[in-house]
Amino acid sequence: MKRLLTIALIAVASVANAQNTSKQEVTPELVEQRESLKKEITADYLALKTNLVTSDSVVATISAKSLAGALNKFKFKKLTLDQMNLATTTRKEIIDLANEIAATKNINKQRKAFATLSEKFWTIAAKIKPMDLPLYQQVCPMTGEVWLSDSKEIENPYYPKNMLTCGEVKASL
């Protein structure tokens, strides 16, 4: 009986300890770290877009690897279970697409994967974007392909030689 009571007390104590450690106190340092990670993710995405605008497939592989790595570190907060499942699934799909881009130096394959990546990135952009940075969803009306930018100026990453300025702002955050 005494042993059973001891086991029960240990179990209760470990559950209480797990709850305390899983709910870290929100400190200014943690907020700053999270904001820094959001800036890194957004900067990596924007660098990848710029690499495609300049048709630099080699540097695009580096930016894509960096984006995948930063997204791997990001944890979503304050979401319902359904929202969390959707956001986590979308993040994994974006990481897979970034890794696909990183795995090839074929600019056309990179652009094709980037089109899907951009659509998915927009669905979670509000949760990932830094507080002080506007994001614009832009679209090429000729193709319907979207991308994100931190500027209203159009630089089409899909057809930079023929249609660099082809596009329009579709939405903003």
Disulfide bonds with the S-S distance in Angstrom:
none
